[in-house]
Structures are given as C-alpha cells and as structure tokens.
Amino acid sequence: MLMPFHFAYHVRDLDEARGFYGGVLGCAEGRSTETWVDFDFFGHQISLHLGTPFATAATGKVGDHMVPMPHFGLVLDVARFQALAARLGAAGVEFVIPPSLRFEGQPGAQWTMFFRDPSGNPIEVKGFVDQSQIFAA
C-alpha cells in the first residue's frame, strides 16, 4: 500500500488557491491559518503557504516537449485522468501541454497534461494505460 506524500510550497493568494485547488480540482480543504492551507490532493497532503512561488523554466525534455521544471503532480488511472482533464477544460484552465498520449505502444504508455495553478506552480497529471508499468524501463 502506498503512503501519501506531503508537499509544501508557496502561493501568492490563499483565496485564489482555495478557488483553484478546492473549486476547480475538487480537493477537500484541511487545516489552515492566516498564512497556509492544507488540501487533500487526491489522497496526498499539500500545504500551500503564502510566499513567492518557486522559479520554473521549460528545461525538462520529455519526448518532443520541453516541460516546466521543477514540477510535481500525480498518477491516476485513465478514467480519472480523462475526467480531470474534462473538468479542467470546462473551468477554462490553460494547458501548458494539453492532454495527450505519449509513449504509445511502449512500456510506460501514459496520458499526460501540464497546467499551472493561479500562482504559476506547474502541475503534471499522468494517466497510465497500464498501472503496473509506472516504473517500467
């Protein structure tokens, strides 16, 4: 059984973050103070603290794409990936890389999408065609 991860990072505005993580992504809000808020990020704990978001640059080459680095995200099954992609699209979220299938027919075939939260933090969501190949070489 996998254990949840904890990740804490900066956002510019907690109300804006609540609207995105709670409203758009559908994450349940947990504890909070005037300077931070926790969310249940698909079974994992993220803590959003007021501050300057980390700097990113499109320096990670994956296939034909240069992806924002650093970034974080999660792995879903394909059905949940597609449902989240539809939810993001309906909310008007601009994709850095729109939902697309990569490594088709190869070990580790996966759907992927990149987008940013309102503070500019890059998030990648993957939907593996075969969950047993998440770590396939």
Secondary structure, 3 states (H helix, E strand, C coil): CCCCCEEEEEECCHHHHHHHHHHHCCCEEEEECCCEEEEEECCEEEEEEECCCCCCEEEEEECCEEEEECCEEEEEEHHHHHHHHHHHHHCCCCEEEEEEEECCCCCCCEEEEEEECCCCCEEEEEEECCHHHCCCC
